[in-house]
């Protein structure tokens, strides 16, 4: 019997110490819930802050200028003032029927989706190019907004 009382006493002591520790830990640490992912507004704000217009100009000249120019239509439409413009609105440019019907208003979010996967955003469009690197897309979007938005 003495062994049983000793085990019970030791178990009770360990349990008391554990409860005391947990109680002290609860007073010391505060758990602050955080959202798991940024909201679209937070993402677009972050994307605006991450892009660099000077690097975007380099990306534009290297990757886009074969088909686009700021102030004249080429194989692709001119891009000055693209922000806030609806897809398919440039006069004297022959857009794909799909892009004319899309009625997309170009913004950070829509350009991000377009440059990532044009066919995913507007199937059957005529743009056969995408910008694979996220940083290059952010830089390019910043350049289109700040450098060519004037």
C-alpha positions, -999 to +999 in steps of 0.1 A: +000+000+000+028+023+008+041+020-028+007+030-042+005+061-020+040+071-030+032+068-067+000+088-062+019+114-043+045+117-070+019+118-097-001+145-079+031+165-074+041+162-111+005+172-122+006+202-098+039+213-112+027+209-148-004+229-141+016+256-124+040+258-154+012+260-179-005+287-158+027+307-157+033+302-195-002+314-203+005+346-184+038+351-202+028+344-238+000+359-258-011+342-290-020+368-316-040+354-346-028+364-380-045+361-414-031+332-434-029+351-467-030+388-477-063+401-489-064+413-525-061+449-514-030+441-494-015+422-523-021+449-548-007+475-524+024+453-519+027+448-556+027+485-562+054+490-536+076+463-549+079+473-586+107+495-598+100+517-628+136+519-639+140+482-640+105+480-657+118+502-685+146+478-691+122+448-691+099+467-715+128+475-739+141+439-738+109+419-739+080+441-751+093+466-776+094+441-804+056+443-805+047+474-785+057+510-784+046+538-761+030+560-787+024+540-818+006+507-827+028+479-839+020+442-838+006+451-804-012+483-794+005+514-780+008+513-743+011+549-731-019+555-707-028+519-706-039+522-669-076+527-666-081+520-703-105+492-714-091+464-735-098+467-772-103+505-772-073+519-792-085+533-825-068+519-857-056+487-840-070+453-849-076+435-817-087+399-814-125+395-811-119+379-777-100+409-763-126+433-777-154+415-759-134+411-727-140+448-716-111+445-691-100+477-674-063+476-671-050+480-635-022+464-614-043+434-608-055+428-644-021+434-658-005+410-633-030+383-645-026+392-682+012+392-681+013+360-661-010+341-685-028+360-713-047+329-724-059+322-689-074+357-686-087+360-722-088+328-742-082+331-779-064+365-777-035+372-801-007+378-775+017+348-775+040+361-748+040+360-710+064+374-684+074+344-663+093+361-634+071+378-608+097+406-601+099+414-638+061+416-640+059+439-610+087+462-624+070+462-658+036+471-643+052+499-623+068+513-655+036+511-674+018+529-646+045+555-637+067+558-668+041+555-695+011+566-676+018+602-683 
